[in-house]
Amino acid sequence: MAEVIVSSFNVRGLNEPCKRSQILSLLQKDKVSIAFFQETHFRSGKIPNLPPKTFSQWFHSMHGSASKGVSIAIHKQLPFVVSASFSDPEGRHLFVKGTIADTQITLANVYAPNRGQVQWLI
């Protein structure tokens, strides 16, 4: 199996087309296979157009307001087969289970609150 490159970004909002384009260009340049995004600020039911040109699989956990939110993007050339996913309604965590070349993996993206992290984790 080829090298799998994973990156994580606190994007502080991905609703602006210019910002999305810049980040996707950076991911392509760095040959990222799996990208984790925190603070996407996508609203439930209002995900912007994310073309599958480079990343063909997108998973999101969103909140009703334009705050919080996490996403995971999988490169189109990574043979990832999804078996299950779970996200919370607060847009704070996202788990995606699947396989890459017959190897089971679970991808987890967690964005804890700025205050009260210990209580949130318990």
C-alpha positions in Angstrom: 0.0 0.0 0.0 1.2 3.5 -0.8 2.0 6.0 1.9 -1.1 7.6 3.6 -0.6 11.2 4.6 -2.9 12.6 7.2 -3.4 16.3 8.0 -5.5 18.2 10.6 -6.6 21.8 10.4 -8.5 24.2 12.6 -10.0 26.2 9.7 -12.1 28.7 11.6 -14.8 28.4 9.0 -14.9 26.9 5.5 -17.9 28.7 4.1 -15.9 31.1 2.0 -15.2 29.7 -1.5 -11.7 31.3 -1.6 -10.7 29.8 1.7 -11.9 26.4 0.6 -10.0 26.6 -2.6 -6.8 27.6 -0.8 -7.0 24.8 1.7 -7.8 22.2 -1.0 -4.9 23.4 -3.1 -2.6 23.1 -0.1 -3.8 19.5 0.5 -3.3 18.6 -3.1 0.2 20.1 -3.1 1.1 18.1 0.1 -0.4 14.9 -1.3 -2.7 14.5 1.7 -4.8 11.3 1.7 -7.0 12.0 4.7 -7.8 15.5 6.0 -9.4 16.4 9.3 -11.0 19.8 9.7 -12.2 21.5 12.9 -14.4 24.6 13.2 -15.9 24.2 9.7 -18.9 26.3 10.8 -21.2 24.4 8.3 -24.8 24.6 9.2 -27.0 21.5 9.2 -28.4 21.1 5.7 -26.3 23.9 4.3 -23.0 22.4 3.3 -21.2 24.4 0.5 -20.3 22.7 -2.8 -17.3 20.5 -2.1 -16.3 19.2 -5.6 -15.1 15.6 -5.6 -12.2 16.5 -7.9 -9.6 15.5 -5.4 -11.5 14.4 -2.3 -14.3 12.1 -3.3 -15.6 11.2 0.2 -16.6 13.8 2.8 -18.1 13.3 6.2 -19.5 16.0 8.5 -20.7 16.7 12.0 -22.5 20.0 12.1 -24.4 22.2 14.6 -27.6 24.1 13.8 -25.7 27.5 14.0 -22.7 28.6 12.0 -20.3 27.4 14.8 -18.4 24.3 15.7 -18.4 21.5 13.2 -15.8 18.9 12.2 -15.3 17.2 8.8 -13.1 14.4 7.3 -12.2 14.3 3.7 -10.8 11.2 1.9 -8.7 11.5 -1.3 -10.3 9.9 -4.3 -7.3 7.6 -4.9 -7.4 6.1 -1.3 -9.4 2.9 -1.5 -11.4 3.6 1.7 -14.6 1.6 2.1 -17.0 3.0 4.7 -18.8 0.5 7.0 -20.2 3.0 9.6 -20.2 6.6 10.7 -21.4 8.5 13.8 -21.6 12.2 14.4 -23.1 14.2 17.2 -25.7 16.9 16.9 -23.5 19.4 18.6 -20.9 19.2 15.8 -18.1 18.3 18.2 -17.1 14.8 17.1 -17.2 12.5 14.1 -16.2 8.8 13.8 -15.9 7.0 10.5 -15.2 3.3 10.4 -14.0 1.5 7.3 -11.3 -0.4 5.5 -8.2 0.5 3.5 -6.7 -2.5 1.7 -8.4 -5.0 4.0 -7.2 -3.2 7.1 -9.9 -1.9 9.4 -9.5 1.6 10.7 -11.6 4.1 12.6 -11.1 7.8 11.8 -12.0 10.1 14.7 -12.2 13.9 14.6 -12.9 15.6 18.0 -13.2 19.3 18.7 -13.5 19.9 22.4 -14.9 23.2 23.8 -12.5 25.9 24.8 -13.7 25.8 28.4 -14.7 22.9 30.6 -12.9 20.3 28.5 -12.6 17.8 31.5 -16.3 17.9 32.2 -17.0 17.6 28.4 -14.8 14.5 28.2 -16.4 12.8 31.2 
